[in-house]
Amino acid sequence: RPVVIDDQIVARPMMYVALSYDHRLIDGREAVGFLIRVKECIENPERMLLEV
């Protein structure tokens, strides 16, 4: 997938993440917040280990 890095377009592999949940129990806002946190932990595992 093309992405911009240092003002250049380069090909990078991308990972897609989806979440299935029961909207009667969990509001979409909480589900999206959880996915954002998962994304941050995958992109910066050292932050997860240090809990920053």
Secondary structure, DSSP 4 states (H G I P E B T S, - for coil): -EEEETTEEEE-----------TTTS-HHHHHHHHHHHHHHHH-HHHHHHT-
